[in-house]
């Protein structure tokens, strides 16, 4: 098994990790209630998906 001859410097390790970035999830408007929701998912506010009610949501 191959082993490194020398320890990698902090700068070199950090350069490699520069692309480990989280991105914000894409949000779209619900066509029924207008709230923001994740794309291709049931709206957590009203329970509608593609213009029809898929699940019942309790009123708080």
C-alpha positions in Angstrom: 0.0 0.0 0.0 1.4 3.4 -0.9 2.2 5.8 1.9 2.9 9.5 1.7 6.6 10.5 2.2 5.8 13.8 3.9 2.9 15.3 5.8 0.6 17.6 3.7 0.8 21.3 4.7 -2.2 23.1 6.1 -2.4 25.4 3.0 -2.4 22.4 0.6 -5.2 20.6 2.6 -7.3 23.8 2.8 -6.9 24.5 -0.9 -8.4 21.0 -1.6 -11.3 21.8 0.7 -12.2 25.1 -0.8 -15.1 23.5 -2.8 -16.7 21.8 0.2 -19.5 24.4 0.4 -23.1 23.9 1.2 -25.6 25.5 -1.1 -29.1 26.9 -0.2 -31.9 24.6 -1.3 -34.0 26.0 -4.2 -37.3 27.4 -3.0 -40.4 28.0 -5.2 -43.8 29.5 -4.5 -46.7 27.1 -3.8 -49.3 27.5 -6.5 -52.1 27.1 -3.9 -51.1 29.2 -0.9 -48.2 31.2 -2.2 -45.8 30.2 0.6 -42.2 29.2 -0.2 -41.6 25.4 -0.4 -39.0 23.0 -1.8 -39.4 22.1 -5.5 -41.2 18.8 -6.3 -42.5 18.3 -2.7 -45.8 18.6 -0.9 -46.3 22.1 0.5 -45.9 21.9 4.3 -48.2 24.8 4.9 -51.3 23.7 2.9 -50.7 20.1 2.0 -51.2 20.6 -1.8 -49.0 19.2 -4.6 -49.6 20.0 -8.3 -53.0 21.6 -7.6 -54.6 18.9 -5.5 -54.6 18.1 -1.8 -52.3 15.3 -1.0 -52.2 15.4 2.8 -54.2 17.1 5.5 -52.5 19.8 7.5 -53.5 20.6 11.1 -54.4 24.2 11.9 -52.3 25.5 14.7 
